[in-house]
Structure formats: C-alpha cells, structure tokens
Amino acid sequence: MGISELAAATPASRDRYVDLLRVASLAVVVLGHWLMAAVTADGQVGNLLAVAPGLQALTWALQVMPVFFFVGGFSHALAHRSRPRYAAFLRARLQRLLRPTMVFIGVWGAAALALQLLGADGGLTGVALRLVTQPLWFIGIYLAMVAFTPPLLGLHERYGWGAFAGLVAGAVLVDVLRFAAGVPYVAFLNFAFVWLAVHQLGFLRADGMIRRPALLAVAGLAGAGLLVALGPYPLSMVGMPGEKVSNMAPPTLALLCHGLWLVGAVELLKGPGARLTARAGVWRTVVGANGIAMTAFLWHLTAMLGVYGALLALDVALPAPATAGWWAQVPLRIGAAAVLTALLVAAFRRFEHPVPAAPSARTGGLPPVSGRGEAHLASLAALGVTLALLGVLGLSMTGFGGLLEGHTATLVVLRVTAPAAVAMALTGWFLVERAGRG
C-alpha cells in the first residue's frame, strides 16, 4: 500500500499529533547531530558546543529525545492493551526497531573488518568507525522502555500520577547519593529512573491525565534552571567532551526537569498540531516520514561523516569550527548530508517495513497458549530483549574501531568488545522473534 493509500486509510480515532511529534523529534535530533559535528582539516571530529560554549543554551530547546520517549510511552500503552501477551507485544513493538538496526550493524561491521584488514582504518575513517555507533544508545534505552512497559503500565493503571512520582523520587535519591554522598556506580540507575519517568508521562497522556500542561512546563523549566544555577549540573542538556558531569550520561535530575518542560510545551501545542496534521498534504508527509524515520536516524551520522570525508578527499578547505567561514559552509554540508541520507534510506528502507502477520494472526488471532507455555515464552522474550539492549548499548560504546585488536569499552562495570556486543544483540533479536511467534 502506498503512502497516499495509507494516509487515506487512517482511522478518525488516530492521534495524528503523536505521529508528528515522533517524526519532528527525530528530525531535530538528526539536524542537531549534523550541526554539532565539527571536523577540522586534519580529520579530527570535535563538538561545536565545546568550541562555542555560548551555544549550549540552545540544547534547552533542541535536546528533544525526551519528546520521542514520551511519545513512545503513549504508543506502547495503546499497543500493549491491544496485544497483552508479553512475547507477542515485544516482537510487534521491536520489529521495526531491531531489523533495521541489525542491518546497520551488519553492514558497518563488515566494512570495519574489511577496512582494518586493508589497513585503511586511519584518519577520519578510524574516527567514523568509533562514532557511527554512538546513536545506538538511544535504541538500547528504547528497548528497555518496551521491555518495562507491561509492569509499569500496570503501576500506572493502579496509581496514576503516583507511579510517575515514584520514578521521580528514585531519580532524586540517585542524584543525592551521587553528588552528596559520593556513592559509586549509583548514577547509572538514572538511565532507568529518568527515562522511564518521561516514558510514564506517555501513559498519563494515553489516559487523558495531563490536564495542566502549562504547570508541567513551568515546573520543569524552573526546576532545570534552579538545578543548573545552584547545583553541580552543567548548562548543556547533551553530553560534552571532557566534562566532569554530564546531564546525559548518566542522566540527571536536571535532564528529567528538562523533559518535563518539553512535554508540557508540546502538550500546549496539541491543538495547533492536530489542526496541522488534519491537512491531507501534511498528513501524507508525516505518514511517509514515519515509514523511514528509524532508517534515517541510523544512517544520518554515516552520511555526515561521508560528506566530510568527501570534502577532505577533494581538498576543499575546512574553516575552523564556529568561524564565519565554517557557518557559511553549514547549508552546503547539511544539504549534502540530507541527499546522502536519502540515498542510504532508499537502499535500506525495506528493512524497516514490518513483516506480514502469520496466517493464523490474520485470520482469527494467535493460537492459544497454555499458562505454562505463555510463561516460558515471556521468559524467553525477556531474556532476548535484555541481551539485545545490552548488546546495542555495548556497541554504542565500543564502536567498530580496533576489531582485530580486541578493543574494549566499559558498559557500567563490564568490559565488552564489539564482537561480543554484536553477538548479544543478534542472539537477543533471535530470541524475541522466536518467542513472539509463539
């Protein structure tokens, strides 16, 4: 079915604004990454926000990952209620996430091995091998959100805002233990508390329980401002090279407040957003973009580094980052990266398309499973998604550089290599698929 047919077949009950937020948030992230990449004439990759610290305030508007996770919570709540079996729910939610991710990993893994065998993994190529996997951290966190949806949705249905408050309290306690008591490793718990709290807001939206978005936005903005002004939190809401404290890795209470302000802000724009997506042309664009969003996200850094590589190969002068000449080149670089991303999407978009349902699912639902069998499938799926998220997160840290030397990185307290991370991700994907098919 084409985009026009899909758009025309959209049921009246669908919340189109949520689809717009999903596409818009990923688009802002992609543009932000393209803009922040500051490659010098010797092939070194820096961060524009480190070169021009005055721009860090822009991250309070452009760090929109919380919006994507908020939208994810909304969608996961509806999806689980329509498909309550855990293994089937996981497979359905992760198909369009893991399939394109595994293709990305396979292509880059093979390229990295070939480049190293040929001795061509130096300079900007070597940097690219380390950097292209960094956005996979987002995939890993999203996998965790899907995995925790059933129990956290149950807590939401029982306690409402109380379940959200419990996650916020956990984030507060973690930061107190981290900054006031100096407890080691406890900070990593906020990868769960902070992002799952934002995700929980999506459950509240699904049940129409966010009735005062202005209050949420003001409280979040004020809280983030006070924490940055008076506490140990940096101004930037994205990670910065060499900083002693990051609001992103691990997440902090300041980032959670930032998420609250963004959620409140997008909810305040719900009316205009709904009217915008009611236009046929706009809705067709949103439908089309949703069908390729994950593929574009996975390959956008590849495209940007490819553009820089081409400029260096052609001996095009690269002005120093943040200078007038550098800013003058921005439209050219971003335009070229957009074109190259479009070509990569054209090559790999088919892997984002969902696999057709099995005949039994199309003609009357899944076959019955005993209670013991369902528990077995749920355990298998839980193991699978755990391995997949650990593998993806591990690969986001190791990158593909130094494959033959056994390069390692630390995932919380575990040392992992890229091959081990890939093996975990592939095994996890296989187990989720197997359990979900039941």
NORSULDA-V756078 format. One record per residue. N is the residue number from 1. RES is the residue in one letter. SS is DSSP state (H for helix, E for strand, - for the rest). OMEGA is omega in whole degrees, -180 to 180 (999 if undefined). NEAR is the number of other C-alpha atoms within 10 Angstrom. Layout:
n:N res:RES ss:SS omega:OMEGA near:NEAR
n:N res:RES ss:SS omega:OMEGA near:NEAR
This chain:
n:1 res:M ss:- omega:-179 near:6
n:2 res:G ss:- omega:-178 near:8
n:3 res:I ss:H omega:-179 near:16
n:4 res:S ss:H omega:179 near:15
n:5 res:E ss:H omega:178 near:10
n:6 res:L ss:H omega:-180 near:13
n:7 res:A ss:H omega:-179 near:19
n:8 res:A ss:H omega:-178 near:12
n:9 res:A ss:- omega:-179 near:9
n:10 res:T ss:- omega:179 near:13
n:11 res:P ss:- omega:-178 near:9
n:12 res:A ss:- omega:-177 near:7
n:13 res:S ss:- omega:-176 near:6
n:14 res:R ss:- omega:177 near:9
n:15 res:D ss:- omega:-175 near:14
n:16 res:R ss:H omega:-180 near:20
n:17 res:Y ss:H omega:178 near:23
n:18 res:V ss:H omega:178 near:22
n:19 res:D ss:H omega:177 near:18
n:20 res:L ss:H omega:179 near:22
n:21 res:L ss:H omega:180 near:20
n:22 res:R ss:H omega:-179 near:21
n:23 res:V ss:H omega:-176 near:21
n:24 res:A ss:H omega:-178 near:19
n:25 res:S ss:H omega:177 near:19
n:26 res:L ss:H omega:179 near:20
n:27 res:A ss:H omega:179 near:17
n:28 res:V ss:H omega:178 near:16
n:29 res:V ss:H omega:180 near:18
n:30 res:V ss:H omega:180 near:20
n:31 res:L ss:H omega:178 near:15
n:32 res:G ss:H omega:178 near:15
n:33 res:H ss:H omega:179 near:17
n:34 res:W ss:H omega:-178 near:20
n:35 res:L ss:H omega:-175 near:18
n:36 res:M ss:H omega:-179 near:17
n:37 res:A ss:E omega:-178 near:18
n:38 res:A ss:E omega:-178 near:24
n:39 res:V ss:E omega:-180 near:21
n:40 res:T ss:- omega:-176 near:17
n:41 res:A ss:- omega:179 near:17
n:42 res:D ss:- omega:175 near:10
n:43 res:G ss:- omega:178 near:18
n:44 res:Q ss:- omega:-178 near:11
n:45 res:V ss:E omega:177 near:18
n:46 res:G ss:E omega:-179 near:16
n:47 res:N ss:E omega:-178 near:18
n:48 res:L ss:H omega:-178 near:19
n:49 res:L ss:H omega:175 near:23
n:50 res:A ss:H omega:179 near:18
n:51 res:V ss:H omega:-180 near:15
n:52 res:A ss:- omega:-175 near:12
n:53 res:P ss:H omega:180 near:13
n:54 res:G ss:H omega:180 near:11
n:55 res:L ss:H omega:-176 near:12
n:56 res:Q ss:H omega:178 near:18
n:57 res:A ss:H omega:180 near:13
n:58 res:L ss:H omega:-179 near:13
n:59 res:T ss:H omega:178 near:16
n:60 res:W ss:H omega:175 near:19
n:61 res:A ss:H omega:-172 near:12
n:62 res:L ss:H omega:175 near:17
n:63 res:Q ss:- omega:-170 near:20
n:64 res:V ss:- omega:175 near:23
n:65 res:M ss:H omega:177 near:19
n:66 res:P ss:H omega:179 near:23
n:67 res:V ss:H omega:179 near:26
n:68 res:F ss:H omega:180 near:22
n:69 res:F ss:H omega:175 near:26
n:70 res:F ss:H omega:177 near:29
n:71 res:V ss:H omega:177 near:27
n:72 res:G ss:H omega:178 near:23
n:73 res:G ss:H omega:177 near:28
n:74 res:F ss:H omega:-177 near:20
n:75 res:S ss:H omega:-179 near:19
n:76 res:H ss:H omega:178 near:24
n:77 res:A ss:H omega:180 near:25
n:78 res:L ss:H omega:-177 near:13
n:79 res:A ss:H omega:-179 near:16
n:80 res:H ss:H omega:179 near:20
n:81 res:R ss:H omega:178 near:12
n:82 res:S ss:H omega:-179 near:10
n:83 res:R ss:- omega:-169 near:13
n:84 res:P ss:- omega:179 near:12
n:85 res:R ss:- omega:-169 near:17
n:86 res:Y ss:H omega:-176 near:22
n:87 res:A ss:H omega:180 near:29
n:88 res:A ss:H omega:178 near:23
n:89 res:F ss:H omega:-179 near:24
n:90 res:L ss:H omega:-178 near:29
n:91 res:R ss:H omega:-178 near:22
n:92 res:A ss:H omega:-177 near:21
n:93 res:R ss:H omega:-172 near:18
n:94 res:L ss:H omega:-178 near:20
n:95 res:Q ss:H omega:-176 near:19
n:96 res:R ss:H omega:177 near:19
n:97 res:L ss:H omega:-173 near:20
n:98 res:L ss:H omega:-179 near:24
n:99 res:R ss:H omega:178 near:18
n:100 res:P ss:H omega:178 near:21
n:101 res:T ss:H omega:-180 near:22
n:102 res:M ss:H omega:175 near:17
n:103 res:V ss:H omega:177 near:16
n:104 res:F ss:H omega:-180 near:18
n:105 res:I ss:H omega:-179 near:21
n:106 res:G ss:H omega:-179 near:14
n:107 res:V ss:H omega:-178 near:10
n:108 res:W ss:H omega:178 near:18
n:109 res:G ss:H omega:178 near:20
n:110 res:A ss:H omega:179 near:11
n:111 res:A ss:H omega:-179 near:15
n:112 res:A ss:H omega:179 near:25
n:113 res:L ss:H omega:179 near:17
n:114 res:A ss:H omega:-179 near:13
n:115 res:L ss:H omega:-179 near:17
n:116 res:Q ss:H omega:178 near:18
n:117 res:L ss:H omega:180 near:12
n:118 res:L ss:- omega:-178 near:9
n:119 res:G ss:- omega:-177 near:9
n:120 res:A ss:- omega:-175 near:12
n:121 res:D ss:- omega:178 near:20
n:122 res:G ss:- omega:177 near:14
n:123 res:G ss:H omega:-178 near:12
n:124 res:L ss:H omega:178 near:20
n:125 res:T ss:H omega:178 near:18
n:126 res:G ss:H omega:177 near:18
n:127 res:V ss:H omega:180 near:18
n:128 res:A ss:H omega:179 near:23
n:129 res:L ss:H omega:178 near:24
n:130 res:R ss:H omega:-170 near:19
n:131 res:L ss:H omega:-169 near:20
n:132 res:V ss:- omega:-179 near:23
n:133 res:T ss:- omega:-175 near:25
n:134 res:Q ss:- omega:179 near:19
n:135 res:P ss:- omega:179 near:20
n:136 res:L ss:H omega:177 near:23
n:137 res:W ss:H omega:180 near:18
n:138 res:F ss:H omega:179 near:15
n:139 res:I ss:H omega:180 near:20
n:140 res:G ss:H omega:178 near:22
n:141 res:I ss:H omega:-180 near:20
n:142 res:Y ss:H omega:176 near:22
n:143 res:L ss:H omega:178 near:22
n:144 res:A ss:H omega:179 near:19
n:145 res:M ss:H omega:178 near:21
n:146 res:V ss:H omega:-178 near:20
n:147 res:A ss:H omega:-177 near:23
n:148 res:F ss:H omega:-178 near:14
n:149 res:T ss:H omega:-176 near:25
n:150 res:P ss:H omega:-180 near:20
n:151 res:P ss:H omega:-179 near:10
n:152 res:L ss:H omega:174 near:20
n:153 res:L ss:H omega:175 near:21
n:154 res:G ss:H omega:177 near:13
n:155 res:L ss:H omega:177 near:16
n:156 res:H ss:H omega:-178 near:21
n:157 res:E ss:H omega:179 near:14
n:158 res:R ss:H omega:-171 near:11
n:159 res:Y ss:H omega:179 near:13
n:160 res:G ss:- omega:-180 near:18
n:161 res:W ss:H omega:178 near:17
n:162 res:G ss:H omega:178 near:12
n:163 res:A ss:H omega:176 near:21
n:164 res:F ss:H omega:-180 near:23
n:165 res:A ss:H omega:178 near:14
n:166 res:G ss:H omega:177 near:14
n:167 res:L ss:H omega:177 near:20
n:168 res:V ss:H omega:178 near:22
n:169 res:A ss:H omega:177 near:15
n:170 res:G ss:H omega:179 near:19
n:171 res:A ss:H omega:178 near:25
n:172 res:V ss:H omega:-179 near:19
n:173 res:L ss:H omega:180 near:15
n:174 res:V ss:H omega:-179 near:23
n:175 res:D ss:H omega:176 near:21
n:176 res:V ss:H omega:180 near:16
n:177 res:L ss:H omega:-178 near:15
n:178 res:R ss:H omega:-171 near:17
n:179 res:F ss:H omega:-177 near:14
n:180 res:A ss:H omega:-176 near:9
n:181 res:A ss:- omega:178 near:10
n:182 res:G ss:- omega:-180 near:12
n:183 res:V ss:- omega:-178 near:13
n:184 res:P ss:- omega:174 near:10
n:185 res:Y ss:- omega:-176 near:13
n:186 res:V ss:H omega:-178 near:15
n:187 res:A ss:H omega:-177 near:22
n:188 res:F ss:H omega:177 near:16
n:189 res:L ss:H omega:-179 near:15
n:190 res:N ss:H omega:167 near:26
n:191 res:F ss:H omega:177 near:17
n:192 res:A ss:H omega:-173 near:18
n:193 res:F ss:H omega:-176 near:24
n:194 res:V ss:H omega:-175 near:27
n:195 res:W ss:H omega:178 near:26
n:196 res:L ss:H omega:175 near:26
n:197 res:A ss:H omega:177 near:28
n:198 res:V ss:H omega:178 near:27
n:199 res:H ss:H omega:-180 near:28
n:200 res:Q ss:H omega:176 near:31
n:201 res:L ss:H omega:176 near:26
n:202 res:G ss:H omega:175 near:26
n:203 res:F ss:H omega:-179 near:29
n:204 res:L ss:H omega:178 near:23
n:205 res:R ss:H omega:-179 near:18
n:206 res:A ss:H omega:180 near:18
n:207 res:D ss:- omega:176 near:14
n:208 res:G ss:- omega:-174 near:9
n:209 res:M ss:- omega:174 near:13
n:210 res:I ss:- omega:-173 near:19
n:211 res:R ss:- omega:-180 near:12
n:212 res:R ss:- omega:-178 near:11
n:213 res:P ss:H omega:179 near:19
n:214 res:A ss:H omega:178 near:17
n:215 res:L ss:H omega:178 near:15
n:216 res:L ss:H omega:-179 near:22
n:217 res:A ss:H omega:-178 near:23
n:218 res:V ss:H omega:-180 near:17
n:219 res:A ss:H omega:180 near:17
n:220 res:G ss:H omega:-180 near:24
n:221 res:L ss:H omega:179 near:22
n:222 res:A ss:H omega:180 near:15
n:223 res:G ss:H omega:179 near:20
n:224 res:A ss:H omega:180 near:25
n:225 res:G ss:H omega:-180 near:17
n:226 res:L ss:H omega:-179 near:13
n:227 res:L ss:H omega:179 near:19
n:228 res:V ss:H omega:-178 near:17
n:229 res:A ss:H omega:-172 near:12
n:230 res:L ss:H omega:-174 near:8
n:231 res:G ss:- omega:-178 near:12
n:232 res:P ss:- omega:-173 near:14
n:233 res:Y ss:- omega:179 near:22
n:234 res:P ss:- omega:180 near:19
n:235 res:L ss:- omega:-174 near:21
n:236 res:S ss:- omega:176 near:23
n:237 res:M ss:- omega:170 near:25
n:238 res:V ss:- omega:-179 near:18
n:239 res:G ss:- omega:-180 near:18
n:240 res:M ss:- omega:-179 near:21
n:241 res:P ss:- omega:175 near:10
n:242 res:G ss:- omega:-178 near:8
n:243 res:E ss:- omega:-178 near:10
n:244 res:K ss:- omega:179 near:9
n:245 res:V ss:- omega:177 near:15
n:246 res:S ss:- omega:174 near:21
n:247 res:N ss:- omega:-174 near:22
n:248 res:M ss:E omega:-171 near:17
n:249 res:A ss:- omega:-1 near:14
n:250 res:P ss:- omega:178 near:19
n:251 res:P ss:E omega:-179 near:25
n:252 res:T ss:- omega:176 near:28
n:253 res:L ss:H omega:178 near:25
n:254 res:A ss:H omega:178 near:29
n:255 res:L ss:H omega:176 near:28
n:256 res:L ss:H omega:176 near:27
n:257 res:C ss:H omega:176 near:25
n:258 res:H ss:H omega:177 near:26
n:259 res:G ss:H omega:179 near:30
n:260 res:L ss:H omega:-178 near:27
n:261 res:W ss:H omega:179 near:27
n:262 res:L ss:H omega:179 near:27
n:263 res:V ss:H omega:177 near:26
n:264 res:G ss:H omega:-179 near:23
n:265 res:A ss:H omega:-178 near:20
n:266 res:V ss:H omega:176 near:18
n:267 res:E ss:H omega:176 near:20
n:268 res:L ss:H omega:-179 near:16
n:269 res:L ss:- omega:-176 near:12
n:270 res:K ss:H omega:-180 near:14
n:271 res:G ss:H omega:177 near:11
n:272 res:P ss:H omega:179 near:11
n:273 res:G ss:H omega:178 near:17
n:274 res:A ss:H omega:178 near:15
n:275 res:R ss:H omega:180 near:11
n:276 res:L ss:H omega:-177 near:16
n:277 res:T ss:H omega:175 near:20
n:278 res:A ss:- omega:177 near:13
n:279 res:R ss:- omega:-173 near:10
n:280 res:A ss:H omega:-178 near:13
n:281 res:G ss:H omega:179 near:12
n:282 res:V ss:H omega:-177 near:14
n:283 res:W ss:H omega:176 near:23
n:284 res:R ss:H omega:178 near:18
n:285 res:T ss:H omega:180 near:16
n:286 res:V ss:H omega:179 near:23
n:287 res:V ss:H omega:179 near:19
n:288 res:G ss:H omega:-179 near:17
n:289 res:A ss:H omega:179 near:19
n:290 res:N ss:H omega:-178 near:17
n:291 res:G ss:- omega:-178 near:18
n:292 res:I ss:- omega:-171 near:21
n:293 res:A ss:H omega:-177 near:19
n:294 res:M ss:H omega:178 near:22
n:295 res:T ss:H omega:179 near:28
n:296 res:A ss:H omega:179 near:25
n:297 res:F ss:H omega:-178 near:19
n:298 res:L ss:H omega:-171 near:25
n:299 res:W ss:H omega:-172 near:22
n:300 res:H ss:H omega:177 near:26
n:301 res:L ss:H omega:174 near:23
n:302 res:T ss:H omega:-179 near:20
n:303 res:A ss:H omega:-178 near:24
n:304 res:M ss:H omega:179 near:26
n:305 res:L ss:H omega:175 near:22
n:306 res:G ss:H omega:178 near:19
n:307 res:V ss:H omega:179 near:21
n:308 res:Y ss:H omega:178 near:24
n:309 res:G ss:H omega:179 near:18
n:310 res:A ss:H omega:179 near:12
n:311 res:L ss:H omega:179 near:15
n:312 res:L ss:H omega:-179 near:18
n:313 res:A ss:H omega:-180 near:9
n:314 res:L ss:- omega:180 near:9
n:315 res:D ss:- omega:174 near:10
n:316 res:V ss:- omega:-178 near:11
n:317 res:A ss:- omega:176 near:12
n:318 res:L ss:- omega:179 near:18
n:319 res:P ss:- omega:177 near:17
n:320 res:A ss:- omega:-178 near:15
n:321 res:P ss:- omega:176 near:20
n:322 res:A ss:- omega:174 near:14
n:323 res:T ss:- omega:-179 near:11
n:324 res:A ss:H omega:179 near:10
n:325 res:G ss:H omega:179 near:13
n:326 res:W ss:H omega:179 near:15
n:327 res:W ss:H omega:180 near:15
n:328 res:A ss:H omega:180 near:12
n:329 res:Q ss:H omega:-174 near:12
n:330 res:V ss:H omega:-180 near:13
n:331 res:P ss:H omega:179 near:11
n:332 res:L ss:H omega:-177 near:12
n:333 res:R ss:H omega:-179 near:19
n:334 res:I ss:H omega:177 near:17
n:335 res:G ss:H omega:179 near:13
n:336 res:A ss:H omega:178 near:17
n:337 res:A ss:H omega:178 near:23
n:338 res:A ss:H omega:179 near:20
n:339 res:V ss:H omega:-179 near:14
n:340 res:L ss:H omega:176 near:19
n:341 res:T ss:H omega:179 near:23
n:342 res:A ss:H omega:178 near:19
n:343 res:L ss:H omega:178 near:14
n:344 res:L ss:H omega:177 near:18
n:345 res:V ss:H omega:179 near:22
n:346 res:A ss:H omega:-179 near:13
n:347 res:A ss:H omega:-171 near:11
n:348 res:F ss:H omega:-173 near:17
n:349 res:R ss:H omega:-176 near:18
n:350 res:R ss:H omega:-180 near:14
n:351 res:F ss:H omega:177 near:21
n:352 res:E ss:H omega:-179 near:21
n:353 res:H ss:- omega:-180 near:14
n:354 res:P ss:- omega:177 near:15
n:355 res:V ss:- omega:179 near:11
n:356 res:P ss:- omega:-179 near:8
n:357 res:A ss:- omega:176 near:13
n:358 res:A ss:- omega:-179 near:11
n:359 res:P ss:H omega:-179 near:10
n:360 res:S ss:H omega:-180 near:10
n:361 res:A ss:H omega:-179 near:12
n:362 res:R ss:H omega:-171 near:10
n:363 res:T ss:- omega:175 near:9
n:364 res:G ss:- omega:175 near:8
n:365 res:G ss:- omega:-179 near:11
n:366 res:L ss:- omega:179 near:15
n:367 res:P ss:- omega:-179 near:9
n:368 res:P ss:- omega:178 near:9
n:369 res:V ss:- omega:179 near:12
n:370 res:S ss:- omega:179 near:8
n:371 res:G ss:H omega:178 near:9
n:372 res:R ss:H omega:178 near:9
n:373 res:G ss:H omega:179 near:12
n:374 res:E ss:H omega:178 near:17
n:375 res:A ss:H omega:179 near:15
n:376 res:H ss:H omega:180 near:15
n:377 res:L ss:H omega:179 near:24
n:378 res:A ss:H omega:178 near:22
n:379 res:S ss:H omega:179 near:16
n:380 res:L ss:H omega:179 near:20
n:381 res:A ss:H omega:179 near:28
n:382 res:A ss:H omega:176 near:21
n:383 res:L ss:H omega:-179 near:16
n:384 res:G ss:H omega:-177 near:26
n:385 res:V ss:H omega:176 near:29
n:386 res:T ss:H omega:178 near:20
n:387 res:L ss:H omega:-179 near:23
n:388 res:A ss:H omega:-178 near:29
n:389 res:L ss:H omega:177 near:26
n:390 res:L ss:H omega:179 near:23
n:391 res:G ss:H omega:-179 near:27
n:392 res:V ss:H omega:178 near:32
n:393 res:L ss:H omega:178 near:23
n:394 res:G ss:H omega:-180 near:32
n:395 res:L ss:H omega:177 near:31
n:396 res:S ss:H omega:-179 near:25
n:397 res:M ss:H omega:-177 near:23
n:398 res:T ss:H omega:-171 near:26
n:399 res:G ss:- omega:-180 near:27
n:400 res:F ss:- omega:178 near:29
n:401 res:G ss:- omega:176 near:25
n:402 res:G ss:- omega:-179 near:19
n:403 res:L ss:- omega:-176 near:19
n:404 res:L ss:- omega:179 near:12
n:405 res:E ss:- omega:-180 near:9
n:406 res:G ss:- omega:179 near:13
n:407 res:H ss:- omega:-178 near:16
n:408 res:T ss:E omega:173 near:21
n:409 res:A ss:E omega:-177 near:18
n:410 res:T ss:E omega:174 near:12
n:411 res:L ss:E omega:-172 near:17
n:412 res:V ss:- omega:179 near:11
n:413 res:V ss:- omega:-176 near:8
n:414 res:L ss:E omega:173 near:10
n:415 res:R ss:E omega:-178 near:13
n:416 res:V ss:E omega:174 near:20
n:417 res:T ss:E omega:179 near:25
n:418 res:A ss:H omega:178 near:25
n:419 res:P ss:H omega:179 near:20
n:420 res:A ss:H omega:179 near:16
n:421 res:A ss:H omega:178 near:24
n:422 res:V ss:H omega:180 near:22
n:423 res:A ss:H omega:179 near:16
n:424 res:M ss:H omega:-179 near:23
n:425 res:A ss:H omega:-179 near:28
n:426 res:L ss:H omega:178 near:20
n:427 res:T ss:H omega:179 near:18
n:428 res:G ss:H omega:178 near:26
n:429 res:W ss:H omega:179 near:25
n:430 res:F ss:H omega:-178 near:16
n:431 res:L ss:H omega:178 near:23
n:432 res:V ss:H omega:179 near:32
n:433 res:E ss:H omega:-178 near:22
n:434 res:R ss:H omega:-179 near:17
n:435 res:A ss:H omega:-178 near:22
n:436 res:G ss:H omega:177 near:20
n:437 res:R ss:H omega:172 near:17
n:438 res:G ss:- omega:999 near:17
